[in-house]
Amino acid sequence: MSTTFVKKGEVPRNWFLVDADGKTLGRLSTEVARVLMGKHKPAYAPNVDAGDFVVVVNAEKIRLTGNKWADKIYYHHSQYPGGLREQRAWEVVAKHPARLVEHAVRGMLPKNRIGDRLIRKMKVYAGDKHPHQAQKPAAFPVKLD
């Protein structure tokens, strides 16, 4: 019995659609990261981009538990002296509704070139409309709470 290794061109790509309306941010992000990496497939390899495309809609309706809307802080530094900026979660959603989901999923992906390629396969939209109807996205393969 020999071990088969998946190669870059041999991986079939699927498109999945996730509705984030009422879903908890962390629980949704872990499952989206798994599908982006390809861990839901039997031919998973950590050194190959074997994942699928994920379209997340209704990102502005994501749910945070506890007091995270007021207590969770997102930091950004401009690389200039005194350039540290901070925003609360509710401020991030008010200005850029999709950024909360993008940030959470990016933190769960590998911190290397493969992770940079994986995050490009996730498309996040604030409303329920998206321009990926031609790809015929299927229902998400994982049942979310």
HELIX and SHEET records of a PDB file:
HELIX    1   1 LYS A    8  GLU A   10  5                                   3    
HELIX    2   2 LEU A   25  MET A   37  1                                  13    
HELIX    3   3 ALA A   59  LYS A   61  5                                   3    
HELIX    4   4 LYS A   68  ASP A   71  1                                   4    
HELIX    5   5 ALA A   89  LYS A   95  1                                   7    
HELIX    6   6 ARG A   99  ARG A  106  1                                   8    
HELIX    7   7 ARG A  113  ILE A  119  1                                   7    
HELIX    8   8 GLN A  133  GLN A  135  5                                   3    
SHEET    1   A 4 MET A 122  VAL A 124  0                                        
SHEET    2   A 4 PHE A  53  VAL A  57  1                                        
SHEET    3   A 4 TRP A  15  ASP A  19  1                                        
SHEET    4   A 4 ALA A 138  ALA A 139  1                                        
SHEET    1   B 2 ILE A  73  HIS A  77  0                                        
SHEET    2   B 2 LEU A  84  ARG A  88 -1                                        
END                                                                             
